[in-house]
């Protein structure tokens, strides 16, 4: 530890103002605060000391994502071996997926953090921790067969257009990880949807469509996975999204540490279930008739989006009432898009992005109505 | 003698400025943010973008001159209607010529040739410039603005066609250098209108970071 500290102190003058490598200041700063607790203190105004800071918040989210990641790796191998009819062991399934998923994670982090570092240098501000979570989320929400250069391109797009142009971490309007996925979805639809992409190196005869993809083309009878399969996640899909159980484990961590908002999470599920239930009552098409409302919550990316995407503190609504409205509408929109729009089998991504845009508006009206109510009360007392 | 004076002032620095300003720091799209709708609509391919730029150049150049010639006779209260009649006449002319000599492009541009009538740049230049200036400066102003407009259109269309379809003016660039064999796939998002908006945004970004005086406080 002492050696490390001494080394950092030795090179520090070089990167400070006037030093030889002053343009690398924020890079140095990022590594220094990564290794040691920063010594800077707030100088103005009142401030509350807490053990939680941005780095720890981000780290907890990464921890919460680990169950979904581990299950996702195993499922990649399981689906592959299922498609070619090989009965493989748990370990070999896991490592098959491991070697496919790890490159995506590496690309996502290297490219994303690289972009962030470049921007931090150019603008002379510090490197923020925000990308730690986005970089982990991107590999979990793409099909395992996505080419790595596409992941890299989408990452650059998400970091630059989604975050840096708005001013960096904490200023973005849209969730960067979802933006990367939306970019891929619209730019390379044949690599992001259909029945070819979800299972790595599958046998040709095997249908690799996700349950939602199959539902979309269903005409007379629908082929739902059993509740247990859907809940535990033994079905094709993006790497981290299939297992509702693993996602709920992550949700418990997030809620127990108080990092994610239970209001958002809870109301997304309520919204999705309510909309599904309404469709069940109408039963206008086969999709609405035969898919019970609760299936919407365990199929596709619904649970993943509800737990990890909708709760993003930057892009979600900030007021408590706003959080209920925001979450509820995400659930409603997601199921609405799934059932009624034949072009998009999965509505969660678009629903969250849409409500990200509306979140500030929701907050504005909540705050305004609050002010109005209080003014009324003041008037009553004064009168 | 008077001819001499006339000739000298034809390309005086002030007049040249009319021509060059809209290309750079007073660009109708990136600085004044006018004419965005057509910039988004016709830039998926390079060819329609070029034809569109030429059409706008004709309408704006000729329109500016006509308005400038009529400027003292147009009653103030009905000037918008008079301007619209002139633009509409010119646009119909362009539309018919395109239909006769460049039918394919005219079909691609479809309604957007007609919509030159509503292009904010044209009304903007009439109101802001040719209603108050002589024909020659008005002509230069019209040409300058349409070059500024066309330049952005062509830049945006170049990138959108290159990355969206892998071609430039229909010539298959990426195929001929063998990029598809390496696993490259065309970016379908580039052809969708949102990407045109983002491309225009990036051009504005680049322009403002090179030219800090454009950044508003």
Interface residues (C-beta under 8 A of the other chain):
Chain A: X147 X149 X150 X153 X161 X165 X183 X186 X187 X188 X189 X190 X191
Chain B: X183 X184 X185 X187 X188 X189 X190 X192 X198 X201 X205
